[in-house]
Every structure is written in C-alpha cells, then in structure tokens.
Amino acid sequence: MAVAIKLSDELVNDAKLYAKAQHRTPPKQIEHWAQVGKMAEENPDLPFTFIQEVLLSHEEAEHGQLEAYQFG
C-alpha cells in the first residue's frame, strides 16, 4: 500500500544523491534507509556491515542466486 508522506527537503535531496550513486530511485533509497534503520533498531548488537550482508543475501535469494553450502 503506497502512502504519501511529507519529508524534509534535506532528506529528499540527500536521497537523490545516494540514489543516483546506488542506482535506485529516491523513494527506493528512502525505503532502503528505513529498512536498514528498522533492522538496526531491532538488532542493536549487529554491525552495520552484517545488516548490509543480510539484505544482500535476501536479494540474492529472491533472484535465485543460491549455492549449496559445502561442508568440509
């Protein structure tokens, strides 16, 4: 469900810069920041890089880029 919300010009301008660098749209960049922030608040002991890796592995799984783990 899409909802219109008011955001500061500063946040939107920052999102435009980061979005361009990350090949996202500004709304998707803000969604990404919200998702990372939510995960960080729910898991305060996790390092930021771990959160990034979790998000990346989730996207890989969504796109069928999985490999079976080889033990030993």
N, CA, C and O atoms as a Tinker XYZ file with bonds, in Angstrom:
   288  protein
     1  N      0.841000   -1.161000    0.000000    73     2
     2  CA     0.000000    0.000000    0.000000    64     1     3
     3  C      0.895000    1.236000    0.000000    63     2     4     5
     4  O      1.698000    1.419000    0.915000    81     3
     5  N      0.766000    2.066000   -0.996000    73     3     6
     6  CA     1.530000    3.302000   -1.090000    64     5     7
     7  C      0.825000    4.397000   -0.295000    63     6     8     9
     8  O     -0.399000    4.526000   -0.332000    81     7
     9  N      1.618000    5.176000    0.416000    73     7    10
    10  CA     1.090000    6.264000    1.226000    64     9    11
    11  C      1.942000    7.499000    0.969000    63    10    12    13
    12  O      3.170000    7.411000    0.951000    81    11
    13  N      1.314000    8.629000    0.772000    73    11    14
    14  CA     2.037000    9.886000    0.601000    64    13    15
    15  C      2.405000   10.429000    1.975000    63    14    16    17
    16  O      1.560000   10.512000    2.866000    81    15
    17  N      3.676000   10.798000    2.142000    73    15    18
    18  CA     4.128000   11.394000    3.400000    64    17    19
    19  C      4.972000   12.621000    3.084000    63    18    20    21
    20  O      5.551000   12.724000    2.002000    81    19
    21  N      5.039000   13.544000    4.026000    73    19    22
    22  CA     5.866000   14.734000    3.860000    64    21    23
    23  C      7.245000   14.451000    4.438000    63    22    24    25
    24  O      7.380000   13.943000    5.551000    81    23
    25  N      8.257000   14.789000    3.663000    73    23    26
    26  CA     9.641000   14.626000    4.087000    64    25    27
    27  C     10.359000   15.950000    3.932000    63    26    28    29
    28  O      9.971000   16.779000    3.108000    81    27
    29  N     11.389000   16.152000    4.706000    73    27    30
    30  CA    12.141000   17.399000    4.604000    64    29    31
    31  C     12.867000   17.467000    3.258000    63    30    32    33
    32  O     13.230000   16.446000    2.675000    81    31
    33  N     13.065000   18.685000    2.788000    73    31    34
    34  CA    13.809000   18.879000    1.541000    64    33    35
    35  C     15.222000   18.325000    1.670000    63    34    36    37
    36  O     15.769000   17.769000    0.718000    81    35
    37  N     15.803000   18.479000    2.844000    73    35    38
    38  CA    17.170000   17.995000    3.078000    64    37    39
    39  C     17.250000   16.478000    2.903000    63    38    40    41
    40  O     18.165000   15.976000    2.249000    81    39
    41  N     16.306000   15.754000    3.480000    73    39    42
    42  CA    16.299000   14.292000    3.347000    64    41    43
    43  C     16.101000   13.885000    1.890000    63    42    44    45
    44  O     16.783000   12.985000    1.399000    81    43
    45  N     15.184000   14.531000    1.206000    73    43    46
    46  CA    14.907000   14.195000   -0.189000    64    45    47
    47  C     16.133000   14.484000   -1.058000    63    46    48    49
    48  O     16.472000   13.689000   -1.934000    81    47
    49  N     16.796000   15.613000   -0.820000    73    47    50
    50  CA    17.996000   15.940000   -1.595000    64    49    51
    51  C     19.121000   14.943000   -1.336000    63    50    52    53
    52  O     19.816000   14.531000   -2.265000    81    51
    53  N     19.301000   14.554000   -0.065000    73    51    54
    54  CA    20.296000   13.520000    0.253000    64    53    55
    55  C     19.944000   12.210000   -0.434000    63    54    56    57
    56  O     20.814000   11.532000   -0.981000    81    55
    57  N     18.666000   11.858000   -0.402000    73    55    58
    58  CA    18.223000   10.606000   -1.030000    64    57    59
    59  C     18.495000   10.623000   -2.528000    63    58    60    61
    60  O     18.860000    9.597000   -3.101000    81    59
    61  N     18.323000   11.767000   -3.163000    73    59    62
    62  CA    18.592000   11.866000   -4.602000    64    61    63
    63  C     20.059000   11.574000   -4.909000    63    62    64    65
    64  O     20.368000   10.870000   -5.871000    81    63
    65  N     20.961000   12.117000   -4.088000    73    63    66
    66  CA    22.393000   11.882000   -4.302000    64    65    67
    67  C     22.761000   10.415000   -4.092000    63    66    68    69
    68  O     23.416000    9.803000   -4.935000    81    67
    69  N     22.334000    9.865000   -2.968000    73    67    70
    70  CA    22.646000    8.472000   -2.669000    64    69    71
    71  C     21.968000    7.537000   -3.667000    63    70    72    73
    72  O     22.549000    6.527000   -4.065000    81    71
    73  N     20.755000    7.863000   -4.067000    73    71    74
    74  CA    20.020000    7.027000   -5.014000    64    73    75
    75  C     20.757000    6.941000   -6.337000    63    74    76    77
    76  O     20.871000    5.865000   -6.925000    81    75
    77  N     21.253000    8.069000   -6.802000    73    75    78
    78  CA    21.987000    8.064000   -8.060000    64    77    79
    79  C     23.236000    7.194000   -7.955000    63    78    80    81
    80  O     23.542000    6.432000   -8.872000    81    79
    81  N     23.948000    7.305000   -6.854000    73    79    82
    82  CA    25.163000    6.511000   -6.657000    64    81    83
    83  C     24.861000    5.022000   -6.532000    63    82    84    85
    84  O     25.675000    4.188000   -6.929000    81    83
    85  N     23.699000    4.685000   -5.986000    73    83    86
    86  CA    23.332000    3.283000   -5.756000    64    85    87
    87  C     22.402000    2.731000   -6.838000    63    86    88    89
    88  O     21.921000    1.603000   -6.731000    81    87
    89  N     22.152000    3.521000   -7.872000    73    87    90
    90  CA    21.278000    3.108000   -8.979000    64    89    91
    91  C     19.876000    2.745000   -8.486000    63    90    92    93
    92  O     19.298000    1.732000   -8.878000    81    91
    93  N     19.351000    3.609000   -7.614000    73    91    94
    94  CA    17.988000    3.464000   -7.106000    64    93    95
    95  C     17.222000    4.742000   -7.414000    63    94    96    97
    96  O     17.811000    5.761000   -7.775000    81    95
    97  N     15.919000    4.678000   -7.270000    73    95    98
    98  CA    15.127000    5.907000   -7.312000    64    97    99
    99  C     15.186000    6.535000   -5.917000    63    98   100   101
   100  O     15.444000    5.826000   -4.944000    81    99
   101  N     14.956000    7.840000   -5.795000    73    99   102
   102  CA    14.954000    8.441000   -4.452000    64   101   103
   103  C     13.966000    7.770000   -3.495000    63   102   104   105
   104  O     14.325000    7.550000   -2.338000    81   103
   105  N     12.732000    7.431000   -3.917000    73   103   106
   106  CA    11.849000    6.735000   -2.972000    64   105   107
   107  C     12.406000    5.375000   -2.538000    63   106   108   109
   108  O     12.276000    5.001000   -1.373000    81   107
   109  N     13.020000    4.639000   -3.456000    73   107   110
   110  CA    13.603000    3.340000   -3.088000    64   109   111
   111  C     14.789000    3.530000   -2.145000    63   110   112   113
   112  O     15.024000    2.697000   -1.270000    81   111
   113  N     15.539000    4.625000   -2.321000    73   111   114
   114  CA    16.652000    4.901000   -1.408000    64   113   115
   115  C     16.131000    5.152000   -0.011000    63   114   116   117
   116  O     16.694000    4.648000    0.961000    81   115
   117  N     15.061000    5.927000    0.107000    73   115   118
   118  CA    14.474000    6.209000    1.421000    64   117   119
   119  C     13.918000    4.924000    2.027000    63   118   120   121
   120  O     14.048000    4.709000    3.232000    81   119
   121  N     13.301000    4.065000    1.211000    73   119   122
   122  CA    12.829000    2.767000    1.712000    64   121   123
   123  C     14.008000    1.937000    2.220000    63   122   124   125
   124  O     13.904000    1.280000    3.256000    81   123
   125  N     15.120000    1.966000    1.498000    73   123   126
   126  CA    16.319000    1.220000    1.915000    64   125   127
   127  C     16.814000    1.730000    3.268000    63   126   128   129
   128  O     17.095000    0.942000    4.171000    81   127
   129  N     16.917000    3.051000    3.400000    73   127   130
   130  CA    17.351000    3.619000    4.677000    64   129   131
   131  C     16.406000    3.225000    5.799000    63   130   132   133
   132  O     16.850000    2.912000    6.904000    81   131
   133  N     15.116000    3.237000    5.527000    73   131   134
   134  CA    14.139000    2.861000    6.549000    64   133   135
   135  C     14.304000    1.402000    6.944000    63   134   136   137
   136  O     14.228000    1.056000    8.124000    81   135
   137  N     14.530000    0.549000    5.953000    73   135   138
   138  CA    14.701000   -0.881000    6.228000    64   137   139
   139  C     15.960000   -1.127000    7.061000    63   138   140   141
   140  O     15.931000   -1.896000    8.022000    81   139
   141  N     17.057000   -0.477000    6.693000    73   139   142
   142  CA    18.310000   -0.626000    7.448000    64   141   143
   143  C     18.129000   -0.088000    8.866000    63   142   144   145
   144  O     18.557000   -0.722000    9.830000    81   143
   145  N     17.505000    1.063000    8.994000    73   143   146
   146  CA    17.283000    1.651000   10.318000    64   145   147
   147  C     16.409000    0.779000   11.186000    63   146   148   149
   148  O     16.672000    0.625000   12.379000    81   147
   149  N     15.366000    0.204000   10.600000    73   147   150
   150  CA    14.478000   -0.689000   11.352000    64   149   151
   151  C     15.247000   -1.905000   11.851000    63   150   152   153
   152  O     15.127000   -2.292000   13.014000    81   151
   153  N     16.043000   -2.509000   10.956000    73   151   154
   154  CA    16.833000   -3.678000   11.361000    64   153   155
   155  C     17.831000   -3.314000   12.452000    63   154   156   157
   156  O     18.042000   -4.085000   13.388000    81   155
   157  N     18.443000   -2.143000   12.332000    73   155   158
   158  CA    19.428000   -1.715000   13.327000    64   157   159
   159  C     18.768000   -1.490000   14.690000    63   158   160   161
   160  O     19.341000   -1.837000   15.722000    81   159
   161  N     17.574000   -0.916000   14.695000    73   159   162
   162  CA    16.877000   -0.700000   15.969000    64   161   163
   163  C     16.419000   -2.013000   16.587000    63   162   164   165
   164  O     16.452000   -2.172000   17.807000    81   163
   165  N     15.991000   -2.954000   15.749000    73   163   166
   166  CA    15.522000   -4.242000   16.255000    64   165   167
   167  C     16.677000   -5.138000   16.694000    63   166   168   169
   168  O     16.480000   -6.062000   17.484000    81   167
   169  N     17.879000   -4.871000   16.189000    73   167   170
   170  CA    19.055000   -5.704000   16.480000    64   169   171
   171  C     20.247000   -4.799000   16.790000    63   170   172   173
   172  O     21.183000   -4.731000   15.993000    81   171
   173  N     20.236000   -4.103000   17.925000    73   171   174
   174  CA    21.273000   -3.105000   18.199000    64   173   175
   175  C     22.685000   -3.677000   18.313000    63   174   176   177
   176  O     23.657000   -2.926000   18.237000    81   175
   177  N     22.814000   -4.981000   18.494000    73   175   178
   178  CA    24.145000   -5.571000   18.623000    64   177   179
   179  C     24.770000   -5.948000   17.286000    63   178   180   181
   180  O     25.944000   -6.313000   17.238000    81   179
   181  N     24.003000   -5.867000   16.199000    73   179   182
   182  CA    24.534000   -6.246000   14.891000    64   181   183
   183  C     25.298000   -5.085000   14.258000    63   182   184   185
   184  O     24.827000   -3.948000   14.263000    81   183
   185  N     26.476000   -5.377000   13.715000    73   183   186
   186  CA    27.207000   -4.327000   12.998000    64   185   187
   187  C     26.488000   -3.968000   11.695000    63   186   188   189
   188  O     25.771000   -4.788000   11.120000    81   187
   189  N     26.690000   -2.741000   11.248000    73   187   190
   190  CA    26.065000   -2.264000   10.025000    64   189   191
   191  C     26.422000   -3.154000    8.837000    63   190   192   193
   192  O     25.561000   -3.445000    8.007000    81   191
   193  N     27.671000   -3.586000    8.743000    73   191   194
   194  CA    28.083000   -4.426000    7.606000    64   193   195
   195  C     27.327000   -5.749000    7.603000    63   194   196   197
   196  O     27.021000   -6.279000    6.535000    81   195
   197  N     27.023000   -6.286000    8.768000    73   195   198
   198  CA    26.256000   -7.531000    8.833000    64   197   199
   199  C     24.841000   -7.304000    8.302000    63   198   200   201
   200  O     24.304000   -8.138000    7.573000    81   199
   201  N     24.241000   -6.172000    8.670000    73   199   202
   202  CA    22.906000   -5.843000    8.184000    64   201   203
   203  C     22.925000   -5.729000    6.657000    63   202   204   205
   204  O     22.020000   -6.225000    5.987000    81   203
   205  N     23.949000   -5.081000    6.111000    73   203   206
   206  CA    24.078000   -4.973000    4.656000    64   205   207
   207  C     24.175000   -6.351000    4.011000    63   206   208   209
   208  O     23.544000   -6.602000    2.985000    81   207
   209  N     24.955000   -7.236000    4.601000    73   207   210
   210  CA    25.120000   -8.588000    4.062000    64   209   211
   211  C     23.800000   -9.363000    4.104000    63   210   212   213
   212  O     23.489000  -10.103000    3.171000    81   211
   213  N     23.032000   -9.200000    5.168000    73   211   214
   214  CA    21.728000   -9.860000    5.269000    64   213   215
   215  C     20.805000   -9.377000    4.154000    63   214   216   217
   216  O     20.139000  -10.184000    3.504000    81   215
   217  N     20.763000   -8.071000    3.933000    73   215   218
   218  CA    19.916000   -7.524000    2.872000    64   217   219
   219  C     20.362000   -8.009000    1.495000    63   218   220   221
   220  O     19.529000   -8.331000    0.648000    81   219
   221  N     21.666000   -8.062000    1.272000    73   219   222
   222  CA    22.190000   -8.550000    0.005000    64   221   223
   223  C     21.848000  -10.016000   -0.208000    63   222   224   225
   224  O     21.425000  -10.400000   -1.298000    81   223
   225  N     22.027000  -10.835000    0.815000    73   223   226
   226  CA    21.729000  -12.260000    0.662000    64   225   227
   227  C     20.228000  -12.490000    0.462000    63   226   228   229
   228  O     19.833000  -13.430000   -0.228000    81   227
   229  N     19.401000  -11.650000    1.052000    73   227   230
   230  CA    17.955000  -11.753000    0.824000    64   229   231
   231  C     17.642000  -11.474000   -0.644000    63   230   232   233
   232  O     16.850000  -12.192000   -1.255000    81   231
   233  N     18.259000  -10.435000   -1.214000    73   231   234
   234  CA    18.038000  -10.115000   -2.633000    64   233   235
   235  C     18.567000  -11.229000   -3.534000    63   234   236   237
   236  O     17.935000  -11.565000   -4.535000    81   235
   237  N     19.708000  -11.799000   -3.192000    73   235   238
   238  CA    20.247000  -12.907000   -3.983000    64   237   239
   239  C     19.281000  -14.087000   -3.972000    63   238   240   241
   240  O     19.052000  -14.714000   -5.007000    81   239
   241  N     18.723000  -14.388000   -2.821000    73   239   242
   242  CA    17.771000  -15.496000   -2.712000    64   241   243
   243  C     16.515000  -15.204000   -3.530000    63   242   244   245
   244  O     15.974000  -16.098000   -4.181000    81   243
   245  N     16.047000  -13.948000   -3.497000    73   243   246
   246  CA    14.858000  -13.565000   -4.265000    64   245   247
   247  C     15.071000  -13.749000   -5.768000    63   246   248   249
   248  O     14.126000  -14.005000   -6.514000    81   247
   249  N     16.330000  -13.615000   -6.201000    73   247   250
   250  CA    16.645000  -13.724000   -7.628000    64   249   251
   251  C     17.248000  -15.081000   -7.988000    63   250   252   253
   252  O     17.817000  -15.240000   -9.069000    81   251
   253  N     17.128000  -16.053000   -7.095000    73   251   254
   254  CA    17.579000  -17.408000   -7.383000    64   253   255
   255  C     19.079000  -17.589000   -7.432000    63   254   256   257
   256  O     19.560000  -18.575000   -7.990000    81   255
   257  N     19.821000  -16.673000   -6.868000    73   255   258
   258  CA    21.281000  -16.772000   -6.873000    64   257   259
   259  C     21.752000  -17.453000   -5.581000    63   258   260   261
   260  O     22.359000  -16.829000   -4.711000    81   259
   261  N     21.457000  -18.727000   -5.490000    73   259   262
   262  CA    21.800000  -19.501000   -4.302000    64   261   263
   263  C     22.793000  -20.598000   -4.665000    63   262   264   265
   264  O     22.790000  -21.122000   -5.779000    81   263
   265  N     23.633000  -20.927000   -3.707000    73   263   266
   266  CA    24.555000  -22.055000   -3.850000    64   265   267
   267  C     24.456000  -22.900000   -2.593000    63   266   268   269
   268  O     24.338000  -22.376000   -1.486000    81   267
   269  N     24.505000  -24.200000   -2.772000    73   267   270
   270  CA    24.502000  -25.094000   -1.615000    64   269   271
   271  C     25.834000  -24.951000   -0.883000    63   270   272   273
   272  O     26.896000  -24.889000   -1.503000    81   271
   273  N     25.761000  -24.900000    0.415000    73   271   274
   274  CA    26.976000  -24.794000    1.216000    64   273   275
   275  C     27.671000  -26.147000    1.248000    63   274   276   277
   276  O     27.033000  -27.169000    1.499000    81   275
   277  N     28.959000  -26.155000    0.997000    73   275   278
   278  CA    29.760000  -27.376000    1.013000    64   277   279
   279  C     30.513000  -27.461000    2.345000    63   278   280   281
   280  O     31.413000  -26.664000    2.610000    81   279
   281  N     30.141000  -28.419000    3.163000    73   279   282
   282  CA    30.826000  -28.594000    4.437000    64   281   283
   283  C     32.156000  -29.302000    4.209000    63   282   284   285
   284  O     32.276000  -30.173000    3.348000    81   283
   285  N     33.154000  -28.907000    5.003000    73   283   286
   286  CA    34.441000  -29.596000    4.987000    64   285   287
   287  C     35.247000  -29.225000    3.866000    63   286   288
   288  O     36.363000  -29.724000    3.716000    81   287
